[in-house]
């Protein structure tokens, strides 16, 4: 057993290897879940879409519960059960009133450890996922992000889309899912997270009981039983993805959409790279959620060329993506691109002023403070951060790091990333 205490977080590790992190809150509502280091990036070449498919099927029955019983376990007490699949993780989580903690933990352990992944359920659920894919394909403003990321990480599993393709999904069998889970849903590959008013000793006690009950429901000769009853030492269990060299490209696709959709960006920094925080601030200044962002003022407020323009960044454990998106009339594409280039060049040419830097810091700290009022987001961020980096990150720590940023650091990032020759452009029109 390995425990750590701080004012914000308590961490622990069970004998099976599953790690725990909890953070206190004053609310009677608790958010908790199991984060698994298994996402699209961990699929083998013939497994595209399988991580997300597994997520769906994990709700479709266990050794002890039917699909309906899984659904009703938290809903009958007003709680909520949900999940999502990302490129590097899958997270199962629930929200409930404090008095239902034991119920919640027992359900999470049961679905993650003892789901049955029956072929009959797969055959039904695959059509639901294919409907999800078709809905996604009907939204070019979302679809373009997937293709863009595939261009940025071409030849790498990180570039694959999360949902997969209908033809391949229909070919998967229960055995494929069982193999994926056995390879990735290992105790040392998981983290239990909780944000709420539950004592750490209670968390440990109830989680140990829930895991034992789920494991005891398994066939004693099965691989899943052995993984938890006799866990192996912690190792790097996931597929190691070698990043290919980044080569900027410009591609135009004929999509016959009502408006043109444009993405401009590049490969950027990982969450471990100290420069990613400077990019975080720059990105917010350029095209963050505020109407006062540079790109919104230029393309929308001053020139009336777009309804939506935004910039975004995604960080992974060893790399990242930064990009600008806008939708406009086809005949305005070139003009919008010139205005975007102008804003990027301003940041490349010279550092921003101290006054502007302080205003940008004040704005983003306010946005962060408001985001921390969303308990679900706080809990999910806690789980994901602890899963990948084995630590928690407090609001105060983030503020301190933002306050320490200098105009020169932002300038160096702008010169590194925003150069025209470094940018990939994808256009749907």
Backbone torsions as a table, in degrees:
resi	resn	phi	psi	omega
1	UNK	NA	134.6	-177.1
2	UNK	-132.5	110.7	-175.4
3	UNK	-117.9	150.1	176.5
4	UNK	-139.3	143.4	179.2
5	UNK	-124.2	144.9	167.9
6	UNK	-151.0	175.4	179.1
7	UNK	-63.8	-31.1	-176.1
8	UNK	-97.5	-35.2	-168.6
9	UNK	-133.8	151.0	168.9
10	UNK	-126.5	129.1	179.7
11	UNK	-119.8	154.4	-176.0
12	UNK	-156.9	164.4	175.2
13	UNK	-138.6	127.3	178.0
14	UNK	-78.1	163.7	-178.0
15	UNK	-62.2	-26.7	179.4
16	UNK	-76.4	-12.2	178.8
17	UNK	108.1	-9.0	179.6
18	UNK	-71.9	129.7	-178.9
19	UNK	-90.9	154.4	-178.1
20	UNK	-130.5	137.8	168.2
21	UNK	-136.5	138.1	177.0
22	UNK	-137.0	149.0	176.8
23	UNK	-132.7	136.2	-175.8
24	UNK	-78.9	150.9	169.4
25	UNK	-141.1	163.9	-178.6
26	UNK	-92.7	-1.7	-176.5
27	UNK	-79.9	155.7	173.4
28	UNK	-82.7	-5.7	177.7
29	UNK	-95.0	136.0	-178.6
30	UNK	-117.6	139.8	173.0
31	UNK	-118.9	128.7	176.1
32	UNK	-150.3	164.6	-178.5
33	UNK	-172.5	179.7	175.2
34	UNK	-120.3	119.7	177.2
35	UNK	-99.2	132.4	-176.2
36	UNK	-121.0	131.8	-179.1
37	UNK	-78.0	66.4	-177.2
38	UNK	-153.5	110.5	178.5
39	UNK	-138.8	-162.2	-179.1
40	UNK	-55.8	-34.9	-177.7
41	UNK	-65.8	-19.9	-176.4
42	UNK	-96.8	6.8	175.9
43	UNK	-79.1	141.5	172.4
44	UNK	-73.1	165.6	-175.1
45	UNK	-52.7	-30.1	-178.9
46	UNK	-100.3	21.2	-175.8
47	UNK	-119.8	19.0	-175.3
48	UNK	-57.6	128.8	-179.5
49	UNK	88.4	-4.9	-174.1
50	UNK	-73.4	-34.7	178.9
51	UNK	-60.5	-45.8	179.3
52	UNK	-68.2	-39.1	177.7
53	UNK	-61.2	-42.6	177.0
54	UNK	-59.6	-41.6	178.9
55	UNK	-57.3	-46.9	178.9
56	UNK	-60.9	-45.4	-174.2
57	UNK	-72.9	-19.2	179.8
58	UNK	-63.9	-20.1	178.6
59	UNK	-91.1	0.3	-169.1
60	UNK	-100.6	23.8	174.3
61	UNK	123.3	143.3	178.9
62	UNK	-124.3	-174.0	176.6
63	UNK	-62.8	-26.6	-174.9
64	UNK	-114.4	-14.3	-174.4
65	UNK	-129.8	142.6	171.0
66	UNK	-80.2	169.6	177.2
67	UNK	-56.7	-43.0	-179.9
68	UNK	-64.3	-38.9	179.0
69	UNK	-67.0	-35.9	175.3
70	UNK	-61.0	-47.6	-179.5
71	UNK	-61.4	-42.5	-172.9
72	UNK	-79.0	-18.2	-172.8
73	UNK	-54.9	-44.4	179.6
74	UNK	-98.6	-32.8	-178.3
75	UNK	-63.4	-32.0	-177.3
76	UNK	-68.9	-15.2	175.2
77	UNK	-113.9	18.7	176.4
78	UNK	81.9	8.0	-179.3
79	UNK	-86.1	-179.4	-177.5
80	UNK	-134.4	140.7	178.1
81	UNK	-127.0	130.7	-174.5
82	UNK	-150.3	175.7	178.5
83	UNK	-163.1	161.5	169.7
84	UNK	-150.3	155.2	176.9
85	UNK	-115.3	131.5	176.1
86	UNK	-116.1	-172.2	178.7
87	UNK	-69.8	-28.8	-175.3
88	UNK	-124.7	1.6	-178.8
89	UNK	-157.2	158.9	167.8
90	UNK	-125.1	133.9	-175.9
91	UNK	-128.8	127.3	174.2
92	UNK	-109.4	131.2	-175.0
93	UNK	-150.5	162.4	-177.4
94	UNK	-145.8	152.8	176.0
95	UNK	-125.3	140.2	-172.3
96	UNK	-166.1	167.1	172.6
97	UNK	-75.3	148.8	-171.6
98	UNK	-50.5	-37.8	-175.2
99	UNK	-68.1	-9.7	-178.6
100	UNK	-105.0	22.6	-177.1
101	UNK	-61.0	-46.1	-178.9
102	UNK	-58.8	-42.8	178.1
103	UNK	-59.5	-43.9	-177.1
104	UNK	-66.3	-46.7	-178.3
105	UNK	-64.4	-40.5	179.6
106	UNK	-62.4	-40.8	179.6
107	UNK	-67.0	-45.7	-179.3
108	UNK	-59.6	-45.4	179.9
109	UNK	-63.4	-39.3	-177.5
110	UNK	-65.5	-46.8	-175.8
111	UNK	-72.1	-35.4	-177.3
112	UNK	-77.6	-35.6	-175.3
113	UNK	-95.0	-30.1	-167.9
114	UNK	-127.5	22.6	175.1
115	UNK	-66.3	150.3	-172.7
116	UNK	-99.1	-22.4	177.2
117	UNK	51.5	54.7	-176.8
118	UNK	-73.7	145.0	-177.7
119	UNK	-60.9	-39.2	-179.8
120	UNK	-60.4	-39.6	177.9
121	UNK	-70.3	-37.5	177.6
122	UNK	-61.1	-43.2	-177.7
123	UNK	-63.7	-30.2	176.3
124	UNK	-80.2	-46.2	-172.7
125	UNK	-71.1	-26.3	-179.5
126	UNK	-60.4	-33.7	179.3
127	UNK	-69.9	-32.4	175.8
128	UNK	-64.2	-43.2	-179.7
129	UNK	-68.1	-37.5	178.9
130	UNK	-65.8	-36.4	173.5
131	UNK	-62.4	-37.8	177.2
132	UNK	-63.1	-42.1	178.5
133	UNK	-63.3	-44.7	-179.2
134	UNK	-64.4	-38.9	176.1
135	UNK	-61.5	-40.3	178.6
136	UNK	-65.9	-42.3	179.8
137	UNK	-64.3	-24.3	178.1
138	UNK	-80.2	-1.1	-177.7
139	UNK	-119.8	86.8	-176.3
140	UNK	-61.0	-27.8	-179.9
141	UNK	-68.8	-19.7	174.0
142	UNK	-96.3	-41.8	-177.7
143	UNK	-59.6	-35.4	-176.5
144	UNK	-62.6	-30.3	179.3
145	UNK	-65.9	-39.6	178.5
146	UNK	-63.6	-45.9	-179.7
147	UNK	-65.8	-37.5	179.2
148	UNK	-61.1	-45.2	-179.0
149	UNK	-66.2	-32.5	176.6
150	UNK	-66.8	-33.6	175.7
151	UNK	-68.9	-39.7	-178.3
152	UNK	-67.3	-35.2	-176.8
153	UNK	-119.1	38.5	-174.9
154	UNK	-57.9	132.8	-179.1
155	UNK	86.6	4.8	-176.3
156	UNK	-125.2	143.8	-178.7
157	UNK	-60.4	-25.5	179.6
158	UNK	-62.6	-23.4	-179.6
159	UNK	-84.1	-9.2	-178.3
160	UNK	-72.2	147.9	177.1
161	UNK	-76.3	154.8	-172.4
162	UNK	-73.1	-35.9	-172.5
163	UNK	-76.6	-26.8	-176.5
164	UNK	83.4	-168.2	-178.3
165	UNK	-120.5	143.0	-173.2
166	UNK	-55.0	-46.0	-176.1
167	UNK	-59.7	-42.8	-179.3
168	UNK	-73.0	-39.6	-178.3
169	UNK	-59.3	-37.8	-178.8
170	UNK	-69.2	-14.9	-178.6
171	UNK	-89.3	-15.7	-176.3
172	UNK	-68.1	144.6	177.0
173	UNK	-116.0	166.5	179.4
174	UNK	-54.9	-37.5	-179.5
175	UNK	-63.3	-33.8	177.6
176	UNK	-63.7	-42.5	-179.3
177	UNK	-68.6	-41.6	178.4
178	UNK	-61.0	-39.4	178.8
179	UNK	-66.3	-42.2	-179.7
180	UNK	-62.0	-45.2	-179.6
181	UNK	-65.1	-43.9	-179.7
182	UNK	-62.9	-31.4	-179.3
183	UNK	-80.4	-29.7	-170.1
184	UNK	-117.1	-32.2	-176.5
185	UNK	-86.9	60.9	-178.8
186	UNK	-98.1	150.5	-177.4
187	UNK	-59.5	-38.8	179.5
188	UNK	-74.9	-3.9	-179.8
189	UNK	-105.3	12.4	-173.8
190	UNK	-128.0	160.5	172.1
191	UNK	-141.4	131.1	172.4
192	UNK	-92.2	131.1	-179.3
193	UNK	-126.7	149.9	179.9
194	UNK	-148.4	135.4	172.7
195	UNK	-124.1	108.0	-176.9
196	UNK	167.3	-179.2	-174.5
197	UNK	-94.1	66.6	178.2
198	UNK	-127.3	131.6	-178.7
199	UNK	-65.9	139.8	178.8
200	UNK	-54.3	-38.9	-179.6
201	UNK	-66.3	-32.4	177.2
202	UNK	-70.3	-40.2	178.0
203	UNK	-58.5	-49.6	-178.1
204	UNK	-62.1	-46.1	-177.1
205	UNK	-61.6	-48.0	-176.4
206	UNK	-71.3	-33.2	179.1
207	UNK	-69.5	-42.0	177.3
208	UNK	-60.7	-42.8	179.0
209	UNK	-63.9	-42.9	-177.8
210	UNK	-66.4	-41.3	178.7
211	UNK	-65.2	-43.1	179.0
212	UNK	-60.0	-42.6	-178.2
213	UNK	-65.9	-41.3	179.1
214	UNK	-66.3	-44.6	-178.7
215	UNK	-65.3	-39.0	-180.0
216	UNK	-64.7	-19.5	178.6
217	UNK	-80.5	-10.5	-177.6
218	UNK	-85.5	158.3	172.4
219	UNK	-63.3	126.3	-175.1
220	UNK	-62.4	-20.9	179.2
221	UNK	-93.3	-0.7	-175.7
222	UNK	-78.7	155.7	177.6
223	UNK	-63.6	-38.7	-179.6
224	UNK	-62.1	-40.9	179.0
225	UNK	-61.9	-46.3	-177.8
226	UNK	-64.6	-33.7	-178.9
227	UNK	-62.1	-31.7	-178.6
228	UNK	-100.8	-32.9	179.6
229	UNK	-75.4	-34.5	179.5
230	UNK	-132.9	69.3	-173.1
231	UNK	-65.5	145.0	176.2
232	UNK	-80.1	159.8	174.1
233	UNK	-58.5	154.4	-179.1
234	UNK	-62.6	128.0	178.5
235	UNK	-138.9	170.0	172.2
236	UNK	-78.1	104.4	-171.2
237	UNK	-93.6	-20.0	-170.8
238	UNK	-88.7	165.8	176.5
239	UNK	-62.1	132.1	176.9
240	UNK	-90.4	118.1	-175.9
241	UNK	-97.4	117.0	177.2
242	UNK	-87.2	122.1	-178.0
243	UNK	-74.0	128.4	175.8
244	UNK	-75.0	163.4	174.7
245	UNK	-59.8	146.8	178.3
246	UNK	-89.0	125.7	177.3
247	UNK	-124.3	112.6	179.6
248	UNK	-62.8	142.1	177.9
249	UNK	-139.7	164.0	171.8
250	UNK	-129.2	123.1	-175.1
251	UNK	-133.6	137.0	174.6
252	UNK	-118.6	129.0	177.6
253	UNK	-111.7	135.7	174.8
254	UNK	-85.8	112.5	-175.1
255	UNK	-118.8	-7.1	-178.0
256	UNK	52.7	42.9	177.4
257	UNK	-88.4	161.0	-178.7
258	UNK	-62.5	-38.5	176.4
259	UNK	-129.8	163.7	176.5
260	UNK	-80.9	147.7	176.8
261	UNK	-123.2	130.9	-173.6
262	UNK	-132.1	133.3	172.1
263	UNK	-123.2	132.1	178.0
264	UNK	-130.7	126.4	-179.8
265	UNK	-179.8	-159.2	-173.7
266	UNK	-163.8	171.7	170.0
267	UNK	-70.2	142.7	-176.1
268	UNK	-133.7	-142.9	-168.3
269	UNK	-98.3	151.4	174.3
270	UNK	-77.7	168.4	177.8
271	UNK	-67.7	-18.8	179.2
272	UNK	-86.3	-14.5	-177.8
273	UNK	-79.7	124.0	-179.5
274	UNK	-56.0	-25.1	-177.6
275	UNK	-73.8	-12.3	-175.9
276	UNK	-67.5	-26.5	-180.0
277	UNK	-72.5	-36.2	175.4
278	UNK	-64.6	-39.3	175.9
279	UNK	-65.2	-37.8	177.7
280	UNK	-56.2	-44.2	179.6
281	UNK	-71.8	-43.7	177.2
282	UNK	-59.3	-44.3	-179.5
283	UNK	-60.1	-40.6	-179.8
284	UNK	-66.6	-38.1	177.4
285	UNK	-65.5	-40.3	-176.2
286	UNK	-71.0	-53.6	-172.6
287	UNK	-150.5	37.6	178.7
288	UNK	-70.9	-172.1	-173.9
289	UNK	-70.0	-15.7	-177.7
290	UNK	-75.4	145.7	176.4
291	UNK	-66.7	-16.3	-178.3
292	UNK	-88.6	6.4	179.3
293	UNK	-62.1	152.7	-176.1
294	UNK	-58.8	-43.8	-177.4
295	UNK	-70.2	-37.5	178.9
296	UNK	-66.9	-40.6	178.1
297	UNK	-63.6	-40.8	-176.1
298	UNK	-74.9	-52.7	-172.2
299	UNK	-82.1	-34.3	-175.7
300	UNK	-101.8	-58.1	-172.1
301	UNK	-68.3	-43.8	-176.6
302	UNK	-83.5	-35.6	-171.6
303	UNK	-116.9	-10.6	175.9
304	UNK	59.5	35.9	-174.5
305	UNK	-95.1	-20.1	-174.1
306	UNK	-139.2	157.6	167.6
307	UNK	-92.3	-39.8	-178.4
308	UNK	-126.3	128.9	167.8
309	UNK	-143.2	132.8	-177.4
310	UNK	-154.7	158.1	171.6
311	UNK	-121.7	152.3	-176.9
312	UNK	-147.7	160.5	176.0
313	UNK	-140.3	143.5	176.5
314	UNK	-126.6	129.7	179.4
315	UNK	-111.0	136.7	173.1
316	UNK	-113.6	-178.1	-175.3
317	UNK	-68.9	-23.8	-177.0
318	UNK	-134.2	5.2	-179.1
319	UNK	-164.6	-171.4	179.0
320	UNK	-166.7	174.6	177.8
321	UNK	-134.6	136.9	172.5
322	UNK	-127.5	138.4	179.6
323	UNK	-157.6	161.2	174.5
324	UNK	-115.4	133.0	176.7
325	UNK	-118.9	139.4	166.3
326	UNK	-148.1	152.2	174.3
327	UNK	-117.6	133.2	-175.5
328	UNK	-153.0	172.5	170.5
329	UNK	-64.4	146.4	-176.0
330	UNK	-56.9	-37.8	-177.5
331	UNK	-74.2	-6.6	179.1
332	UNK	-101.4	2.2	-175.7
333	UNK	-57.0	-51.6	-175.4
334	UNK	-63.0	-40.5	179.8
335	UNK	-64.6	-42.9	178.3
336	UNK	-62.6	-40.7	179.8
337	UNK	-64.0	-37.6	177.5
338	UNK	-64.7	-39.8	179.7
339	UNK	-68.1	-38.4	175.7
340	UNK	-62.4	-47.2	179.5
341	UNK	-59.4	-37.3	179.7
342	UNK	-62.7	-43.8	-179.8
343	UNK	-67.0	-38.8	178.4
344	UNK	-66.8	-39.7	179.6
345	UNK	-64.1	-35.0	177.6
346	UNK	-58.3	-40.0	-178.5
347	UNK	-76.4	-26.7	177.6
348	UNK	-75.1	-38.9	-170.9
349	UNK	-68.2	-40.4	-178.5
350	UNK	-156.7	156.9	178.7
351	UNK	-64.3	151.8	175.2
352	UNK	-72.1	162.1	-178.7
353	UNK	-74.5	160.2	177.4
354	UNK	-61.7	-36.2	179.3
355	UNK	-63.1	-44.4	-179.9
356	UNK	-69.2	-37.5	178.2
357	UNK	-62.0	-45.7	-179.3
358	UNK	-65.0	-38.1	178.2
359	UNK	-65.3	-39.7	179.7
360	UNK	-66.3	-40.1	177.5
361	UNK	-64.6	-44.0	-179.8
362	UNK	-60.9	-41.5	-179.1
363	UNK	-65.5	-48.5	-175.6
364	UNK	-70.7	-31.5	176.4
365	UNK	-67.3	-35.0	174.9
366	UNK	-65.1	-42.4	178.4
367	UNK	-63.2	-41.2	178.8
368	UNK	-63.8	-44.2	179.6
369	UNK	-58.6	-42.2	178.4
370	UNK	-67.0	-39.8	-179.9
371	UNK	-63.0	-30.1	178.9
372	UNK	-72.1	-7.7	174.7
373	UNK	-81.5	-9.2	176.5
374	UNK	-95.3	100.7	-172.2
375	UNK	-63.7	-34.3	179.4
376	UNK	-63.8	-44.8	178.2
377	UNK	-62.7	-39.3	178.4
378	UNK	-61.2	-45.3	-178.5
379	UNK	-64.7	-45.8	-178.6
380	UNK	-64.9	-39.9	177.1
381	UNK	-63.7	-39.8	177.8
382	UNK	-60.0	-47.0	-178.7
383	UNK	-65.3	-44.9	-177.9
384	UNK	-66.5	-43.4	-179.5
385	UNK	-63.9	-44.0	-179.5
386	UNK	-68.1	-37.7	178.9
387	UNK	-58.4	-50.1	-172.6
388	UNK	-86.4	-30.5	-171.2
389	UNK	-121.8	0.1	175.0
390	UNK	57.3	37.2	177.2
391	UNK	-156.7	160.3	170.8
392	UNK	-96.8	165.7	177.4
393	UNK	-136.0	118.1	-177.0
394	UNK	-86.9	160.4	176.7
395	UNK	-61.6	-40.6	-178.3
396	UNK	-65.0	-40.0	178.1
397	UNK	-62.6	-42.6	179.4
398	UNK	-63.3	-41.3	177.1
399	UNK	-60.3	-43.3	-179.1
400	UNK	-62.0	-41.4	-179.2
401	UNK	-68.0	-36.6	177.4
402	UNK	-66.9	-44.4	179.9
403	UNK	-59.6	-29.9	-176.8
404	UNK	-80.2	-11.6	-178.6
405	UNK	-65.8	143.9	178.9
406	UNK	-115.0	160.1	177.1
407	UNK	-61.3	-33.0	-179.9
408	UNK	-67.2	-38.0	178.0
409	UNK	-63.7	-42.8	177.6
410	UNK	-64.1	-39.2	-179.8
411	UNK	-64.0	-41.3	178.9
412	UNK	-63.3	-39.4	178.2
413	UNK	-66.5	-43.0	178.5
414	UNK	-60.2	-44.0	179.0
415	UNK	-66.2	-32.0	-178.7
416	UNK	-74.0	-44.5	-170.7
417	UNK	-99.7	-36.4	-166.5
418	UNK	-87.8	2.2	177.9
419	UNK	-58.1	137.9	-178.1
420	UNK	-54.5	-39.1	-177.5
421	UNK	-72.7	-8.1	-179.6
422	UNK	-97.4	-4.3	-169.2
423	UNK	-98.8	136.4	170.9
424	UNK	-96.3	139.8	179.1
425	UNK	-127.2	130.2	177.0
426	UNK	-125.4	128.0	-176.3
427	UNK	-126.1	129.6	168.7
428	UNK	-107.2	125.8	177.5
429	UNK	-149.9	NA	NA
